[in-house]
Amino acid sequence: MPHFSGIFIISESGEDFKMVSMPLTARIIYLRESRGLNRTRLSQLSGVSLRTLEDWEAGRRVPRDVYQIHAVAAALGMSIEDYLGL
């Protein structure tokens, strides 16, 4: 049964494991949803505009502003490195 582990999706097939890197857009959505937050609430908690969060999740923009990245990571209760999967 596949499950998420950090930046990887791990699926077990017998004794073999297949690891595939999770794209940043999927990671951002997964982290938000796994904490039971919608975009509006994450925007309120982080101070990052709803439009920016939508653009990040849709892949229209890449998170670049370290202050915004830090604010979202802090709102999710994690470090910037963990948020970005570094």
TADA-V266360 format. One record per pair of residues at least 4 apart in sequence whose C-alpha atoms are under 8 Angstrom apart, sorted by the first residue. I is the first residue (numbers start at 1). J is the second residue. D is the distance in whole Angstrom. If there is no record, write none. Layout:
BEGIN
{{I:J:D} {I:J:D}}
END
This chain:
BEGIN
{{1:11:6} {1:12:6} {2:9:7} {2:10:6} {2:11:4} {2:12:7} {3:9:6} {3:10:6} {3:11:7} {4:8:6} {4:9:5} {4:10:6} {5:9:6} {5:10:7} {6:85:7} {7:21:6} {7:22:5} {7:27:7} {7:85:6} {8:19:6} {8:20:6} {8:21:5} {8:22:6} {9:18:8} {9:19:6} {9:20:6} {9:21:7} {9:22:7} {10:17:6} {10:18:6} {10:19:5} {10:20:7} {11:17:6} {11:18:6} {11:19:7} {12:16:6} {12:17:5} {12:18:7} {13:17:6} {22:26:6} {22:27:6} {23:27:6} {24:28:6} {24:84:7} {25:29:6} {25:56:6} {25:57:5} {25:58:7} {25:59:6} {26:30:6} {26:57:7} {27:31:6} {27:84:8} {28:32:6} {28:56:8} {28:57:6} {28:83:7} {29:33:6} {29:57:6} {30:34:6} {31:35:7} {31:76:8} {31:83:8} {32:36:7} {32:37:6} {32:38:7} {32:39:8} {32:42:8} {32:76:7} {33:37:6} {33:38:7} {35:76:7} {37:41:6} {37:42:6} {38:42:6} {39:43:6} {39:50:7} {39:53:7} {39:54:7} {40:44:6} {40:50:6} {41:45:6} {42:46:6} {42:72:7} {42:75:7} {43:47:5} {43:48:5} {43:49:6} {43:50:5} {43:53:7} {44:48:7} {45:72:8} {45:75:6} {46:68:8} {46:71:5} {46:72:5} {46:74:7} {46:75:5} {47:71:7} {48:52:7} {48:53:7} {48:68:6} {48:71:7} {48:72:7} {49:53:7} {50:54:6} {51:55:6} {52:56:6} {52:61:8} {53:57:6} {54:58:6} {55:59:6} {55:60:5} {55:61:5} {55:62:8} {56:60:6} {56:61:5} {56:62:6} {56:63:6} {63:68:8} {63:69:7} {64:68:8} {64:69:7} {65:69:6} {66:70:6} {67:71:6} {68:72:6} {69:73:6} {69:80:7} {70:74:6} {70:79:7} {70:80:6} {71:75:6} {72:76:6} {73:77:6} {73:78:5} {73:79:6} {73:80:6} {73:83:6} {74:78:6} {74:79:7} {74:80:8} {78:82:6} {78:83:6} {79:83:6} {80:84:6} {81:85:6} {81:86:5} {82:86:6}}
END
